[in-house]
Each structure stands twice: as structure tokens, then as C-alpha cells.
Amino acid sequence: METKAQILYLVTLTLQQYIMKFVFSLLIVIGSYTAMAQQDALSFYNSGIDKFEEGNMLGAIKDFDSAIVRNPKLAEAYWGRGSVFAQLEQHNKALKDLNQCILIDPGVGDAFYNRAYVFMALGEQQKALNDLNMYILLNPNDINGYLSRLDIEVKNSMHQEAFADMEKIATLEAKGPTELIQRARVKYLMKDTVGSIGDLDACISKLPTFMDAYFLRGKYHYEFGAYNQALQDLNIYLMANDEDHEAFVMRGECYARQSEYSLAADDYTKAIAVKTDDPTYYFDRGFFYIQLEEYKKAQVDFKKAILYMHPDTKLTYFNLGIAEYRLGNKEDACKYWKNAGDVGLDYLLKYCQ
């Protein structure tokens, strides 16, 4: 299990991943208005729901407006309109409506959740945290509240609180694909290998087109040493994401672990085509070329790794020396082994006397 000091390693949620709760239900009981006004308010409220789900944001706002005109005490209509404003990034209007919803009925928990979303977007993390605390108090078994609160705790180095929420998240039910993939991340950090893979299996079963789940499952399989399973997932992911250099590198590493150095080098070439200035990509591909006895290509890659300032300078010079020596350039090889310092000392003594 990770220590509390390592919580910051968590792959945090972004605001785009922090999904507002906009799951409406048909209201049956409304305040003390006339029966006709109540029914009209309900009709416009439900129409607003339908239009939001269809992506008709402006139509949804107009219907919520009409619901509020007919019943100004209908808390959920303010919640609905405020949530649409939040989705449109009209944050001041969103706050006004969500505040009014909470004022009329503090029991509408999703208003606290969506107001926290707005506060997060505005950079007011303490207010967002306060709202999420209230949401969790009202909805103690909803994993989304803990996931969103965990995001804030991680960003603010609240290690003890984050660790406690991680433990809670691992025990809560995850229903939808987004919940499952986030719980999988948490279980992975808590060293629950079987649990993290199981959640990703369930996620993909529910939504087979969720490409991020294939990437994450491939990543975990790779790190757990299950290279064939990792390759299967990364192959699927890369069919839909052929510009993801990290995925190409990971698949290349899977091939390299199985001594398929030609395939590994090919994937690194694809990664370099996307990200041309990463020294580790050139360094690793240079190593594969040495295994393939393609020393000229290795020479070029190690020089580029040096150009782009690979962090392990000594080892880069040492490998460049190997490539040069294999190409028959003994003088250059000895020069690079000398630059490698203690790493190249044995080779200097053996080949450069």
C-alpha cells in the first residue's frame, strides 16, 4: 500500500473528468401552488430535462425559466437551470441558481455537488471542498463525492484525508464506466492488482468503446508483467489513438521485454514522429538498434539523445561508444567512453590502451 507521502502520485481527476450530476427525477410533490400551476411547472421542468439530455441547452434554460415562473419554490428547477449554466461556463449565473436551490431546499444534495464543480472551475477549492463535504454527508454511499473530494485533497497535499478517502472509495459500489475506471486507479495505487484489473474489465464490459479503459488496463498489465495481455489492450487503443506517443512507447516496451526488438524500434519510431525531442525515446531506440546490430542507427540515436540532454549522460556516452566501436571507429569510441567517466572505465582499460 502506498504511504501517505506518496499520495500525490495519484492520477487526479481534471475538471473535465469531474462530471456534474444531472440525473433528474420526475417530481411528484410540489409546494403549495394551485394544482394547475404545479402541473405546468412540472411539465416545463421535465421538458427542460429532456432538452438538456438532447444537448439543447438554451431550450432547457427556457423551460426551467418557465417552471420557475409558475412555481418559484421549485428548488430542483433552480438546480437544473444552474447546472446548465455551469455546463455553459456561465459561472455567476450558475452560482446564483444553485445558491437559490440550496436556500429553498438544503436537502437537494446534487446542488452541493454541482456548486462544488463551479467553485473548482473558479479556483475556490476550499468552498468546493466544503460543498463536497456536505454532499457526502447527504450521500454517504455515492463514490462520486469521494472521488471529487480526493481530487481536491491531492492537489492541496492533504495526505491523511486523501488516504482515508482512497480506502473508502475502494469499498464503495461503482456503477458506471467512469466510476469504475476511477476506482480502478485508486485500487492500483493501493496495490490491489486483482481489484484494479477487475474494475477495468467491468468498465470495458459496460462500455466496449471506452478507449481510455483499454489504455489503463494495458498499462497495468504491462506493469504487472503480463505483456501479452498488455499488447492486446494497447493494440485496440492505438487503432483509435494513433497520435499517442506514450502508448506507442509502452507497446514498444512490451515488445522489448519479449526480445522483439525490431517491433519495439518500430513503435519508438512512431512515438518519435509525434514527439520529436524526447531524449529517452532516442536513447531507448538506440539500445534496441544495438540489440539488432544496427549500429549506424544506434549511433544516430545516441547522438540525438545527447543533443536533447538525456538525464543519464554517462550511460548515453557509453552506449554511443559501443556503437562507434562496432562500426570500427575505435578512436571515437574511446573518446566517448572517456566522456562516460566511471561507467566507461573498464572499456577504456580493455580497448583503448
Secondary structure, 3 states (H helix, E strand, C coil): CCCHHHHHHCCCCCCCCCCCCCCCCCCCCCCCCCHHHHHHHHHHHHHHHHHHHCCCHHHHHHHHHHHHHHCCCCHHHHHHHHHHHHHCCCHHHHHHHHHHHHHHCCCCHHHHHHHHHHHHHCCCHHHHHHHHHHHHHHCCCCHHHHHHHHHHHHHCCCHHHHHHHHHHHCCCCCCCHHHHHHHHHHHHHCCCHHHHHHHHHHHHHHCCCCHHHHHHHHHHHHHCCCHHHHHHHHHHHHHHCCCCHHHHHHHHHHHHHCCCHHHHHHHHHHHHHHCCCCHHHHHHHHHHHHHCCCHHHHHHHHHHHHHCCCCCHHHHHHHHHHHHHHCCCHHHHHHHHHHCHHHHHHHHHHHCC
